[in-house]
Structures are given as structure tokens and as C-alpha cells.
Amino acid sequence: MALPPPLPQGPIYLPTLPIWKRMTLWLKLHFIRTLANIFGPILLSTYVRGRASLPTFTKTYPIHSSLTHRIFVPPTHKSGDPPLPLYLNVHGGGFVFGVPAIDDDFCSYFSSKHNILVISLDYSKAPKAKFPQPINELTDVVTSILEDESLPFDRSKVAMGGFSAGGCCSLAVPQAPSLQGKIQGVCVFYPVCGFVTPQSVAIAARPSYAPKDAMEFLGPLFNYAYIPPGTDLSDPRLSVMYADRKMLPEKICMVGCELDMLWYDAEFMAERFVGKERVEGETVWEKDGVRWEKIMGVEHARKMYDDAAEWLFREVYH
């Protein structure tokens, strides 16, 4: 058993890449974005996915009015019923790709199965919107939602979460001074927790039987697109593993996957928050308001979601 290693001391500035490297990354990035822009709308259309997972309605707010958010109200909820717990979802996509609709299946299931008001948030994407613009936008949007009296949710039962890059955003936004005490819990899946650990270290930490990780190719593209040169990589809203525990909600649930290189920083982050020593073979633990779970191999997604909901109702929505 051993305590997690200390974080590298900041500031740690992102250097400017050589021009040939920037050109190579730019070409790769825009080629992939072109493919995503062509095939994404087709794959997300109701002709392909059907209508069962569509949101109850969509909504925009005067601030950042170009962003449209998808709102899922449980089908059993009626006007006059007690207010619902709220879960704010942030989709993944490396800060570069994706739209809220990619999480419709999760949001619809989470809302209807567990009687939660789920709002899937939009944010501007890199490379047009670089750090910290998406974090600032999400902070403004969350503030608007919490002030929206037309939505039937209990202001004392608010949680935020997301997948991959969305998990990073969900750990960055609640650090805002204006949101202190307003978000009671965070529940993130496979979150990006930092940009300081060399990618080669995180890749090597995976088990020998793990397949090739797509992030090995995509990671440098995402970093190039999202992070401006000269940015301090130890900024806690970027590398959330540098966050002051006191600035985050009291309750945090983090889910990692042993086959995914992102678990490396995520598990160390969870351990650092509570000063926990790692126990060989331990995949689930809870201590001082923090829950960590490492998914071994491949697990059915809905079980993972149900486990997260159980934790939310036990620790946040009670």
C-alpha cells in the first residue's frame, strides 16, 4: 500500500509546438471534424435512432443563446408533483466533437428509470472555443438553470456529471465562486482529470491485455485544439486533479475503466482528495464523501448508471 504521489508543482506552461507539428495536427483535426460533421447528424437522426430517447423539450437561455440544452422530464411527473432531483449532464468528445444528443440514451434512461430531471448541456467546441471559454459558458448556463423557476427541481438536490471531457467540465464548473454550495454532488464517468501526466505513462499503466486506446491517437489532437499555447496546465479548471477539495461539492463519485488510459489520473485524484492508500485488487471504495469505482473489463452500461443513481440518492438526493 502507498499514498498517491504528489502532483508536479505548477505553473507548468504548455509550449508552442513547431510549425510542422501544428500543421500536421491541424490537417488531421479538420479531416476528422469533416467526417464527424457529415456522418454525425445521420447517426443521431430519428431515422436511425428512433424517437424513444428524445428529450421532453429543448431550451435556450439569453446568455449564450446559440447553445441549446435538452431537458428530460420523467414521464410519470405531473404538474403539482413534488420537485425532482436535478442532474446536469455534460457530454464528452474531447472538447472538440459531439452534441448533447449523443447522450440522449443515457439521459432518457436516467430520467425515466430513476425519476430525475436531467438536463443535457451544450457548450462551444474547440478549436474555435478554446479553454477556458467552454468552462465559462457552462458556468453561466448552470447559473441560469438554477435561477429558472419554470423547471420543476429541488434546489437542494442538484448534481452534475458527464463522460470523459464532460466529466472534466463537471469537475471544473462547480469550482466557480458563484456556484459554491449550489451543486451538492458530482458523478463523473471516465473523466479527463489532467493534462500534466505524459500520455505514455497513462498508456503504460493499463493492463497488458488492454486493446489499443483510441486516445493515443486522438489525445494530441484534442490537446492542440483545446489548450492555447502558454496555458498553465496546472490550472485547476483545466487539470481538475489540481482542484482545491474545498471548492468542489461535498460528494464526489468517480468511475474509471481499467482499459482506458484516463483512469490513471482519475484514481490518483480520488485518492489524493481523501489521503487514501491504494490497496492492490480493490476496485470500489468510499471515504470522506468520495466514491471511486474502477470498471474491470467491459460492464453493462445500465448497471453502471443504476449504481451511480443509487449513490446519488444515498449521498446527494436524500
N, C-alpha and C positions, 0 to 999 in steps of 0.2 A: 504494500500500500504506500502511496505517496501523494502529497499535496500537489495540486496543479502548478506548473512552473509560472513564475511571474511574467507579466506582459512586458514586451520590449518597451523601453521608455520612449515617449514621444518628446517633441514632434518628429514624425517620420514623413518626409515630403516625397510625393510622387514625382520622379524625374521626368523630364521631357524625353520622349523616345526619339531615336534617329529618324530622319525624314523617310527613309526607305521602309522602315518598320511601320511608321504611321500610314504610309500609302498602302502597304500590304493589308494592314488591319482594316483600313477604310474600304478597300475593294471587297474583302471578304464579308465585312459587316453589311454593306449595301446589297451585295448579292443575296445574302440570306434574308435580309429585310424585304427585298423584292419578291422572293419566293413566298415569304410569310404574308405579304400584302395580297398576293394572288390567291393562295390556297386557304388562308385563314378564314376569310368570310364564307367560303364554300363549306368548309368543315364545320363552321359554327352555325350554319343556316338551319332553319327548322326543317328543311327538306332532308337534311342528313341526320339531325339530332332529334327531330320531333319537337313537340310543344310541352311535354310533361314537366320539363325543368325550367320553363320560362319564369321570370320574376313576376310578382303581383303587379308591380308598376315600376317605372323609372322616374328619376328626379334629378334636376339640376338645381344649383344654388347660385345666387347673384355673384358670389365670389368664385372665380374660376368657372364661369358659366359654360365653357366649352367641354367641361367634364360631366359625363352622365353616369349616375350611380344606379345600381339595380337593387330593388328592395323586395325582399321575400317575407311576406306575412303568412304565418301558419294558416292553412285553410280552415281550421276549426275556430280561429279567433273571430269574434264578433264585436261590433261596436258596443261599448259599455262593459266589456270584459276587463278584468284587472290588467294593468300594463304588463308588457312582456319584458323578459330579459333581452338585452341587445348584444349582438355580436357583429363587430365591424370587420369585414374580410378584405384583405389586400392581396390581389393576385400576383403571381410570380411572372418570370420572363426575363430575368437578368437585367431589369431596369430598362430594357430595350424593346422587348416584344410583349405581345399579349394585350388583352382587353378584359374587362370584368366578366364577360360572358364565358370565358374559359373555365370559370369556377361555378357555373350555373348548377351542374350536377351536385356538387358539394353543398352549395348554399341552399338549394331546394331541399335536399335531403336533411340537412342540419336543421333547417327551419321547421319542416313538417314533422319530422320524427321527434324532435325534442321541444317543440313549442317555443321557438326563439325567433325574435325579429332579427333577420340577417340583412345587412346592407353591404353590398359588394362595391367597393370604392374604385373609382378611376383616378389615374394620375398621368401626367405627361411623361413621355418616354425619351430616353437618350437615343441618339446623340444630340437631338435638338434641346432637350431639357436635361442638363447635367446636374449633379449634386451641387447644392442642396435643394434645387428647385422642387423636385417631386416631394421631398420631405416637408417643405414649407407649404406646398399645396395641400397635402394630406392633413397637415395640422390645421389649416384654415377650414377645410371641408369638415373635419371631425368636430371642430368648434361649432360650425353652422348646424350640424346634425344634432349636437347636444342641446342646442338652443331652439330646435324645431319642435314647437308644441303640437304640431299636427301628427307626429309619429307616436304610436302607442307603446312607448317603452318606459321602463322604470329607471330613472336617472341614477339609482343606487346599485343597479345591476348592469354594468357596462363592461364588456370585454372586447379586446381587439386581437386579431391574429391574421396569419397568412402563410403562404407557401414560398419557400426559397427566398427570392428577393423581396416578396411581400412580407415574409417573416422579419426580414431586416427592417423594412419600413415600420412594421408593427412594434418593433422594439425601439425605434428611433423617435417616432411621433410622441409617445407618452412622456418623453423626457422634457417636452416643452414646458416652461414655467407656467404658461397659461392653462395647461391641462393637468397640473398636479392635483391629485385627489379626485379627478373626474373619470378616470378609467381604472376600474378595480382589478382587472386581470388581463394577462396576455397569454395567448395559447398559440404557439407557432410550430409549423411543420417544416423540417429540413431547412432551417433559416440560414441565410448568409450572415455570419457574425463578425467577419473581419476581412481586411484586405492587407494585413501585415504578414501573416504566415505564408511562406513560399508555397506556391501551388504544388511543387514537387514533394514537399513534406506531407501535405494533406493526402496526396495521391498514394504515397508510400505507406501511409498509416492504415490503409484499407487492407482487408484480408487478401491473402494470395489468390483466392478463388474468385475475387470480385471481377466482373467484366470491365471493359474499358469504360471510363466515365466520360460522358459527352462534355462535361465541364472542362476537361483537359484541353479541348479544342476551343470551346466557347468562352471559357473564363477570361482569357486575354482580350477577346473582342468586347465583352461586357465591360471590363475594367477600362479599356481605352475609350469606349463610348460614354461611360457614366462619370468618370472621375477626371476633372480638369487637372492638367499638369500643375505641380506646385501645391496641390491639396495636401493637408496634413492627414495621413492615413490613420492616425490615432484619434481623429475627431470622433467622439462617442456617438454622433448621429450617423456616421459612415461605418466605422468599425464598432458596432454596438457592444462588442465584448469589452470596450473601454468605458462603458457607461457606469456612472455612479449608481450603485444599487438603490440609494435613497431617492433617485429621480425616476425610478421605474415603479409600476404598480406593485402592491404588496404581494400579489400572487402571480407566479410565472410558471407556465408549463411549456417544456421544450421537447420536441420529438425529433430524433435523428435516425438515420439509417446506416447500418454498418457498411453497406455497399456504396455509399455516397460520400465523396470527399468532404462535404460540408459538415459532417458530424464532428470532425476533428476539433474545429474551433468551438462548435456549439457545446460539446460536452465539457471542454475546459472552462467555457464561460459559466455554465451552470455550476460547476464545482467551485470556481473562484467566488461566486456570489455567496456561497454558504460555507466556504472553507472546508470542503469535504475531500477526504482522501479517496482515491479510486480503488475499488475492490474488483479484483480480477473475476470476470464472469458475471458481474452484476449489470443487469440491463435496465432495471427500473428502480428509482429511489425518490423519496420525498424528504425534504429537510428545510425548515425555516421558510416555508412559503414557496419553495421552488420544487418542481417536479421535473425529473428527467426520465425519458424512455428512449432506449435505442432499439429500433426495429431490426430484428435479425432476419436476414434473407428478405423475402417478399411476404408481406402480410396484407390480408384483405383490407382495402381502404375503409370500408364502412365500419369494421371493428375498431380501427384506429380512431375514426370520427366519434364513434359511440363512447370509447374510452375518454376522449377529450371532453365530450359532453358531460359524462359522469363527473369528471374532475371539476368542470365549470360549475355544476350545480352544487357540488360538495364544498368548494372553496370560494367561489365568487358570487354565485347567484342565490346563496342561501338567505 
